[in-house]
Amino acid sequence: MTGIILLWNVTEEQLEQLFQEAPDSEDAWIGVPAVIREGVEVVGIQFVRTRFLMFFEELNSIFDGDEELARESADAWAGYHPEYPNRLVKFIRADVTDPETMFDPDSWRLPSPRQIFQFGRLLLDAVLVHAALLPDVKVYIYKPERPGLESFYNRIFNKNQEACRNAGFTPIVEIDVEEGGFYGYQRN
């Protein structure tokens, strides 16, 4: 692996540790969140034998701790100011090596299109695992990198609103993503 994952500085050893307990089957699986650095965590997930990494990064961390720039960027994305602490959520295949396709769903299609809702629920469950371990995080934000991901987020957010509410979160879906916005979950 050439290491595009190293956007978040995940080493080969950490990658191996993240999936150490993953089943050798098609069972869905969620690992334990691991801290990469302050304000950045990663969770290994597996779906139909495909491994993914789900990253959770506080907006301030993305902008080198500049809270004002983080707020301005969130405002530019959708006119929304997420509470702190928060996490921007990104997921990629664990075997990604090409920066051009790392957020391109066409490059890592599910074996069956009908699995989209099961995969979406697995992603929500990974957020809930993270939220249980870091109860101070108030908001989880998903910013679609491509139109295909916007459609995917729309589907999973609409399908999982009740599960989200039952877990103590309110979905953030009123954001105009066509203007560059995002989806999210906010603790009640």
C-alpha positions in Angstrom: 0.0 0.0 0.0 1.4 3.4 -0.9 -0.4 5.1 1.9 -2.9 7.7 0.8 -4.6 6.9 4.1 -1.7 8.9 5.5 -3.8 12.0 5.1 -4.6 11.3 8.7 -1.2 9.7 9.4 -2.4 6.1 9.8 0.5 3.8 9.7 0.5 0.2 8.4 0.9 -1.0 12.0 -2.1 1.0 13.1 -4.1 -0.2 10.2 -3.3 -3.8 11.2 -4.3 -3.1 14.8 -7.6 -1.4 13.7 -8.7 -4.7 12.0 -7.1 -7.1 14.4 -10.5 -8.3 15.7 -12.4 -8.2 12.3 -14.1 -11.4 11.4 -12.9 -13.5 8.5 -16.4 -13.6 7.1 -19.0 -11.4 5.4 -20.4 -10.3 8.8 -20.6 -6.5 9.3 -18.2 -5.4 12.0 -17.3 -2.1 13.8 -14.0 -1.7 15.6 -13.0 0.4 18.6 -12.2 4.1 17.9 -8.5 4.8 18.1 -7.0 8.3 18.6 -4.7 9.4 15.7 -3.9 12.7 17.3 -5.8 15.2 19.4 -9.2 15.9 17.9 -8.8 13.0 15.3 -10.0 9.5 15.8 -10.5 6.5 13.4 -12.7 3.5 13.5 -12.2 0.4 11.3 -15.4 -1.1 9.8 -16.0 -4.0 7.6 -18.9 -4.7 5.3 -19.1 -7.8 3.1 -15.3 -8.4 3.5 -14.5 -4.8 2.4 -12.6 -2.8 5.0 -13.2 0.9 5.5 -11.8 3.6 7.7 -14.1 6.1 9.3 -12.3 9.3 10.4 -13.6 11.8 12.9 -11.9 15.1 12.9 -12.8 18.3 14.8 -13.2 21.2 12.5 -10.6 23.3 14.4 -8.1 20.5 13.8 -8.6 20.7 10.0 -7.8 24.4 10.2 -4.7 24.0 12.5 -6.7 25.1 15.5 -8.1 28.3 14.0 -11.6 28.3 15.4 -12.6 31.5 13.5 -11.5 30.0 10.1 -13.4 26.8 11.0 -16.5 28.8 11.7 -16.2 30.8 8.5 -15.7 27.7 6.5 -18.8 26.0 8.1 -20.7 29.2 7.3 -19.6 29.1 3.7 -20.5 25.5 3.4 -24.1 26.0 4.6 -24.7 28.9 6.9 -24.4 26.7 9.9 -22.2 27.0 13.0 -21.7 23.6 14.6 -21.2 23.5 18.4 -17.9 22.4 19.8 -16.6 19.8 20.3 -17.7 18.4 16.9 -16.4 16.0 14.3 -16.3 16.0 10.6 -16.8 12.4 9.5 -15.1 10.9 6.4 -14.9 7.3 5.4 -12.7 5.7 2.8 -11.8 2.1 1.8 -8.9 0.9 3.9 -7.0 -0.1 0.8 -7.3 3.2 -1.0 -4.1 4.3 -2.8 -5.4 6.8 -5.3 -6.3 10.3 -4.1 -8.4 10.9 -7.2 -10.9 8.1 -6.3 -10.8 8.0 -2.5 -14.1 9.7 -2.1 -15.6 8.4 -5.4 -18.3 5.8 -4.7 -18.1 4.5 -8.3 -14.6 3.3 -7.4 -15.8 1.1 -4.5 -19.3 0.0 -5.4 -21.1 -2.4 -3.0 -21.5 -6.0 -4.3 -25.3 -5.3 -4.6 -27.0 -1.9 -4.8 -29.7 -3.2 -2.4 -27.0 -3.2 0.3 -26.9 0.6 0.4 -29.2 0.8 3.5 -27.4 -1.9 5.4 -24.1 -0.1 4.7 -25.6 3.2 5.7 -26.9 1.8 8.9 -23.4 0.4 9.6 -21.9 3.9 9.2 -24.5 5.3 11.6 -23.7 2.6 14.1 -20.0 3.5 13.8 -20.9 7.1 14.7 -22.9 5.9 17.7 -19.9 3.7 18.9 -17.8 6.9 18.6 -20.4 9.0 20.4 -20.7 6.5 23.3 -16.9 6.7 23.8 -16.7 10.5 23.4 -19.9 11.8 25.0 -18.7 15.4 24.9 -18.9 15.5 21.0 -22.0 17.5 20.2 -22.2 17.4 16.4 -21.2 15.0 13.7 -20.9 16.5 10.2 -20.8 14.7 6.8 -19.7 17.0 3.9 -20.2 15.2 0.6 -17.1 15.4 -1.6 -19.0 14.3 -4.7 -22.6 14.3 -6.0 -22.9 10.5 -5.6 -22.0 10.8 -1.9 -24.6 13.6 -1.5 -27.3 11.2 -2.8 -26.0 8.4 -0.5 -26.0 10.7 2.6 -29.5 11.8 1.7 -30.7 8.2 1.6 -29.1 7.1 4.8 -30.1 10.2 6.8 -33.7 9.9 5.7 -33.8 6.1 6.3 -32.2 6.3 9.8 -33.9 9.3 11.4 -35.8 7.2 13.9 -32.7 5.2 15.0 -30.8 8.5 15.2 -33.5 10.1 17.5 -33.6 6.9 19.6 -29.9 7.3 20.2 -30.3 10.9 21.4 -29.4 12.7 18.2 -31.4 15.0 15.9 -30.5 14.7 12.2 -29.4 17.9 10.5 -31.0 17.6 7.1 -32.3 21.1 6.4 -28.9 22.3 5.0 -28.9 23.1 1.3 -26.3 20.7 0.1 -26.7 21.9 -3.5 -25.0 25.1 -2.2 -22.1 23.1 -0.8 -23.6 22.2 2.6 -23.5 19.1 4.7 -25.6 16.6 6.7 -25.1 15.8 10.4 -26.3 14.6 13.7 -26.6 16.8 16.8 -27.0 15.6 20.3 -30.3 16.5 21.9 
